[in-house]
Amino acid sequence: MNMPLQPAQFQVNAAEGRRDLDQPADRMIGKVVALNGARATISSIAMKVEGAGSDFWSIGKLISINLGSSRIVGMVYEMAVRHEQWDDNKPNLLMVQVELVGEVVDQPDGALLFRRGITVYPWPGATAHRIRNGDLRAVFDIGERKGVEIGRISQDGAIPAVVSIEDMLSKHFAVVGTTGVGKSSAVSLLVRKAVEVKPGLRVLLLDPHNEYAHAFRGISITLDSNILDLPHWLFRFDEFLDVIYRGRTPPAEEADILRELVPLAKSKFAVSHSSSVNQSIMLRKSGDGAAFTPDSPSPYRMIDLISLIDDMMGKLDPKHDRYYLRVLKGRLEGISTDSRYRFMFGRGVTEDNIEPVLCKLFRIPHGGKPITVLHLAGLPSEVLNAVVSVMARLSFDLSMHSGDAFEVLVLCEEAHRYVPQDLRLGFGPTRQSISRIAKEGRKYGCYIGIVTQRPGELDPTILSQCSTVFAMRLGNERDKEIIREAISDSSASQITFLSAIGNREAIAFGEGVATPMRMRFATQNPDHLPCASLHAEAVATPGAKAHLSIRSIVGRMRGASDLVDPF
């Protein structure tokens, strides 16, 4: 095998940079010829290198610069042949650009300690060589923190890629990568590890493609439009307006009518469900709706709201124009009887059932199934933003008011849909609900997981709150720039080869890992992989497909249900 040559100016003791004399002398591969506070240039000589070991100079690999009792660790990010020419018949001068990552120090007891940052910089002429296996392990050791293995280091498959689940969750995390690189599989692995480490954790997974039910069979429940109960009165007023007007801006006159009548409808419900002893008190307190606001999470019936509109229209001199009253009445009657919205207006949602609703959504008690997969694809597209807003808000409120009794992870797939970069797009309350978790949730045990294929279209404020990021392959330059800006340390050069890493590979950086690392997620059992399907049971056998009649398909289009409620 042809190995890099060491010309006279590079000749040193063969033992230099080696732990013992049994190690090959070719570990010494170059000399430092230039450096600044963050980077170094290493010069080496090579001839034919076909067949040379894979741990030679290579983009993305870590190397060592020997300082005696310590070694500077650097990451190769650029290589070039001097004068841009290669000659197979004579030595070629290589100029290797290295980003300085940290240093490995020999401890008195023989242990190895890796520290981010540089205490003593290398000097010109310092020897650079392939990193020792022990040093490499020290670089990715998370120390006394409790860690779990999620894969292997790309540079050395014998070294586990370890993440601290506690730090990953408590300071939020993100998984970004283009379609087809294994992003969903990585998410399913991380979630499984999270519920193993934290058995009390509740996971609410917002699934826009209906693909995660298969990945979590046995430890999750699945909610879709057929079995979801999310009463309309749990929606705040602006969320309710977004549903009624299908994402469009409501006429100011109609919004004013609803703002006035919704509290009255809540008062009417409260009076009708109070005991005869305190009914008169309730009438005095809430007869004008003053005891309630449009945002109060208090039940009311749509029929009462419509009746109040009728009463207003019947007055000789109504407060609001009869035209707007008639139009609003028609809107409410139409949406409340639409089968696609029965998760909001049907199946007992006119009762004060907030406790069973929360227990169902957040698995209280979880009974060995701490994960709730919410299928969003079957919900009317016009109300998705409002539904996500409600879910995120309820997650935060549950964690905050439980006094640390419940920890909740809200996992947002395709997060750029709900919190887009352009503030003119998306739905304001959804952005506020998710932002509140990102900014304040860690204090109460409410965490956010962001999954997106377009980080460049995501609100940068949200991404900046994610202290652990798994960046998989990204081709778009804007997306890579966003990730580069999110890296606050000296390893930003790793982002330059994000477009070239393989499937299931990621560059992980942030609070949850010891140091930025290029790693490959572990291969999972096929039963633990996401798979899009109308029914989770339809993919129990690889290659199996659901056999649906055209009548069933048409029924689904019209909002009919042929699913069995598992509760």
WOBELTA-V47851 format. One record per helix or strand of 3 or more residues. SS is the DSSP state (a for helix, b for strand). FROM is the first residue (numbers start at 1). LEN is the number of residues. If there is no record, write none. Layout:
ss,from,len
SS,FROM,LEN
SS,FROM,LEN
This chain:
ss,from,len
a,8,3
a,25,3
b,28,8
b,39,8
b,62,5
b,70,12
a,82,3
b,92,15
b,112,5
b,127,4
a,133,7
b,148,6
b,160,4
a,165,6
b,173,4
a,183,15
b,201,7
b,220,4
a,232,3
a,237,8
a,252,21
a,279,8
a,302,12
a,322,15
a,339,7
a,354,9
b,371,5
a,381,21
b,407,6
a,415,3
a,428,16
b,446,7
a,455,3
a,460,5
b,468,4
a,477,10
a,492,9
b,505,6
b,517,5
a,526,3
a,536,4
a,550,8
